[in-house]
Amino acid sequence: MDLNFIKQKMATMQKTNDSSKSNNKDLFWKPPVGKSQIRILPSKFDQNNPFKELFFYYGIDKPVMISPTNFGEKDPIVEFTKQLRGTSDKENWRLAKKLDPKMRVFAPVIVRGEEEKGVRLWQFGKEMYMELLSIADDEDYGDYTDIVEGRDFTVDTVGPEVTGTNYNKSSIRIKPKQTPLSEDEALVTQWLNEQPNPVETFKRYTFEEMKGALQKYLSPEAEEGDIIDDEKEVEVEEAPKSNYSLNTSAKTVKQSKADKFDEMFESDLPFDLE
């Protein structure tokens, strides 16, 4: 074995790995504290709408999981919440709401002063989304994504010391002056054609992986064969354990948490788990 060759290979692999992490980070733009100026571009993937709505789960086994419904696929967590809402149990409804995927919106942007980084994805929530839509609906502003007569935005971001939370908060102001996206036609063409696709940016999980994550979330301390205490009360606001009750028939035999989960999951679902 050539140790010098091995060392060179390791160095090359490390550089590749670091480059991959950097490239992935560069896909997104997170507004820094202070003022930034951006331009929202027409989307390469939808000429009618620059915004892409995607739905995610936060804190269900994985830090973030994208819902398979974004790809037109069946989502076991969505199907499970349908089962919960099919009962009259208030705790089931509360759990269903807690499990619902959360919407995040993505828009392709150019950050002024950082044009060399190309098109990046700006991610935001419902409040910012509604503000951007309301501005787009205002005839006084027109199409702010227009590459010739569009408008830039000023994004003003404050930190936790102002918000009183652990997070930054951003507000926007549209520029009154209409400006071209760029005076460089070649650069405009490049930006319109070279955009990251938000749908392809996140790891996709299989049906079984999603189901397993849900089961682990519902019974974080459980192992197969554990016995359920049906009389034990559980706070829904905590990581829920066994407060759901899809089957209201009387039972004389206790089941493992895994068995009870599978029984609920398989009842009256509109598809086959096999």
N, C-alpha and C positions, 0 to 999 in steps of 0.2 A: 504494500500500500504506500502510495506517494503522499506523505503528510503535507508537503507544500501544496500539492494539487488539492487536497481535501480542504486546507485552509483557504485557498483561493475560491473554491466552490462555495464554502460557507459564507465568505464575504460577499460573493455575487448574489447568493440567495437572500442574504440579509438586506442588501441594497434593493433587490426586487420587491421584497416584502414591505420595506419602508416606503418605496415608491408607490406600491399598491395602496397602502394606507393613506398616503398623502393625496393620491388621485381621488380616492373615495371621499376624502374630506373636502376636496376642492369642488365636488359636485354640488355641495350645498353652500348657501350663503346665510349666515346667521348675523342679524344686525348687531353691530357692536354698540356699546354705550356711547352716546353722542349723536351727531347728525351724519347721515349718509344720503347719497343721491343715487337713485336707481332708475332704470327704465324697464318696464315690463314688456316682453316681446310677444308677438304672435306665436302660438305654439306650432311647432313642426308637426305635431301629432293630431291636432284638431284646429283647423283653420277658423272655426266659428267661436272657439272658446279658449282663452289662454290659461284657464284654471283647470286643474285636475283634482277632483275630490277622491280621496282614498280613506279607507277605514282600517283602524288598527286596534289591537288589544294591548293594554299596558298592564304589566305586573301579573299576567297569568302564566306562571312558570318562567317564561322568557321575559326580559325587560320590555321588548316590543315584538309583536307578531302582526303581520299584515293579514287581513281577512281574505280567505280564498274567494269571497264574493266579488272582490275587485277584479278577478280573472274569470268571472262567470262560473265558478266552481262551487260545489256544496261545502258549507261551513258547519262543522259539527257543533260549534258553540252557538251559532244562530239557531240551529235546529233544537238545541237543548233549551234555549230561552223560549222558543215557541211552546215547548212542552210545559215549561214553568208557567207561562201565561195562560195555558189551557186549564189551569186549576183556579179555585177560588181562594187559595191560601195567600194572604198578604205578604208573608215572608218569601214565598216563591216569586211574587211580583217584584219585590224589592231586590231579590237576588238577580232576577232577569235584567232589571235596569242596571245593576252594578256590572253585569257581564256584557252589556251591549257594547259593540265596537264604537270607538270615538273617531269622528271625522277630522282629518287634517287636509289642508289644501296646499297645492304646489303650483308655483308659477315660474316660468323661465325669466331670468333677469340678467341685465348687464349692470354692474356696479361702476358708477363713474369714478375714474381714477384708478380702477383695477380692470380696465378693459382687456388687458393682456391675459387675464384668467379665463376669458371666454364666458359662455352662457352658464349660469349656475341656477340651482333650484332654490327658491325662497319658500320656506314652509311656514304656514300660519294657521290659526284657528278660525272659528266661526265669526267672532267679532270683527276681526280684520277683513275677513272675506265679505261680510255684509257691507262694510264701508267701501271696499273696492267696487263691489257690484253697484252700490248706490251712486257712486261717482260716474261709473260707466253709463248709468241710466240717465244721467243729467245731460240734457242737450247742450248746455253751455260748454261742456268739455269735449264731447264727441268721443271718438275712439282713441284712447290714450296709448294704444299699442301700435298705432299707425307708424310705419317706418319713415314717413316723410313729414307728416303733420301731427305726430303724437306728442306726448308730454312726459316729462320726468316726474318722479316723486321724491320728496324729502322724507326720509324715515328718521324720526326722532326717538331714541331709545334711552330709557332710564334704568338704573340698576336696582338691586334689592334694597339698598338704603333708602330709596324713594318709594318703591312699591310696597315695602313692608312684608314682602314674601321672599322666597328663595329664587325668584325668577325675575328676568328683565321684562319690561313692557314697552311696546313700540306704538307710536302713533304716526300717521301719515298726513302729508299735505301735498296736493298736486300743484305742479308748477303752472303759473298762468300763461307762460310763453310756450308756444308750439315750436318744436325743434325736430330735425331729422334724427333718426337713430344714430347715424354716423355720416360724415361726408365721404367716407371711403366705401364705395359701392362693393368692392371685393370683400371688405370686412362685414358689411351688412349681409351679403350672400352667405358668408361663412357662418355667421351667427344664426341665420334662419335655418341653415341646414345641419348644423352641428350642435344639437341640444341633447342633454341627458333625458332619458325617458323615465319619469318617476315610477311608472308601473314596473319597470325592470330593475329598479335600484335596490329593492329589498328582497331578502331571502324568502322564498316561498316554502311553506310547510305543507306536508301531506295531510290528508284527512286523518290518518291514524296518529300523526304527530300532534295535531291540534287536539284531538280527542284525549290523548295522553296528558297533554299540558293542562287541559280542563280538569281531568280526573285528579291530577296532582294538586291543583289549586283548591279543589273542593275538599280534599282530604290530605293536607300537607304532611300530617304526621302518620298517615295510615300506611300499613303494609298489607299485602294480600293475606287474608285470614284473620285480620283484626275484627273484633266484634263491635257492632253498633249498639250504643245505649239509646234506645228510642225515646227515653224519657228525659234525656239530658237537653237542657236549653242551650242554644248557641246564639251569640250576638251576630246578626247579619253583617254589621259594619266591620267586624273582624274578618279574617280569612275564613269563609264559611266552611263548615264541616259536614253536618248532616241534618240541617234544618229544613231541607226541601222534602216535599211529600207528594210525589206524582201519583203514587198508588195509594188510595185511601182505604183499601180493603183491609180487614183485620188480619194480623199475622201472628202466628204462634211460634214460628221458628225464626230466630235471628239470623241475619245474613252478614257476610263480610261487606265492608264498604265498597270494595271493587265489584262484588256481585250486585249490590243494590244500585250502584251507578250504571252498570251495564243494563240492568232490567229497565230502569227509567229511560235510558237512552234508546233502547230498542223498541219501546212501546209506541205504536202508531206513527212511526217515522215514515215519511214519504219516499224512502229509498232503502236499499239493502246495504247493510254494513259489510257484507262479505266482499 
